[in-house]
Amino acid sequence: MHQSPYCCKRQKGGGAGPSPVEKGNAMSQNNTKKIAVVAANGRVGSLVVAEAVRRGFDVTAIAREESRTQAQHFLKGDALTIGRDQLEGFDAVVDAVGGWSEDTLHLIPDAAKHLADALAGTEVRLVVVGGAGSLFVDPEHTVTLAQTPEFPDAFKGVAGAHQQALDALRGRDDVRWTYVSPAADFQVEGECTGEYTLAGEELTPNAKGESTISYTDYAIALVDEVEPGEHIRERISVVSK
């Protein structure tokens, strides 16, 4: 189980010591993480930006419209056309591109593929906001959550799009990618606790037997993954405590 030192309880005013931003600013300039968040204006992207800024990261928001985030820098751009030269110099690029309607689902795999192409052969990490439908439900890794009879039809389209993105990344050995799956119940308005369990390829329940995580706790987990630079070319998953 992981508990973020930048947990939500501290953000609400509890606890002593420096704030996350103060702690981040106390780091050597050379140690400050420099990240870009693609689709930064989205629900997950904006939370990742906020969490990274709180830690003192140097954050660039990338979006097609003017930034509505806390990022220190903004780059107007499209996830499907942004160039390699625009992504140079970052420690990590976070792909937070989403889609829900039939005409936008293709953006999820297309963005992952384009960003992988743009970062191929570089040391820049690609950290992808993934889906839960691709998590395996058996130890043999033959059946995914989306393939189970209980999986709702309404989510099959987005699950399939995320599966395509993951499959494309699995075939790349020239990109330092990490794919981060949320729990099955990914709660927009869920509580921010600052605590989560890091898991792997399989759907993993929490202590209550539930597979759930809030958007805010997911953002904390994703930024935790960016910070040490672990799990290169791996899919990981996160679930609430």
Secondary structure, 3 states (H helix, E strand, C coil): CEECCCCHHHHCCCCCCCCHHHHHHCCCHHHCCEEEEECCCCHHHHHHHHHHHHCCCEEEEEECCCCCCCCCEEEECCCCCCCHHHHCCCCEEEECCCCCCCCCCCHHHHHHHHHHHHHCCCCCEEEEECCCCCCECCCCCCCEHHHCCCCCHHHHHHHHHHHHHHHHHHCCCCCEEEEEECCCEEECCCCCCCEEEEECCECCCCCCCCCEEEHHHHHHHHHHHHCCCCCCCEEEEEEEC
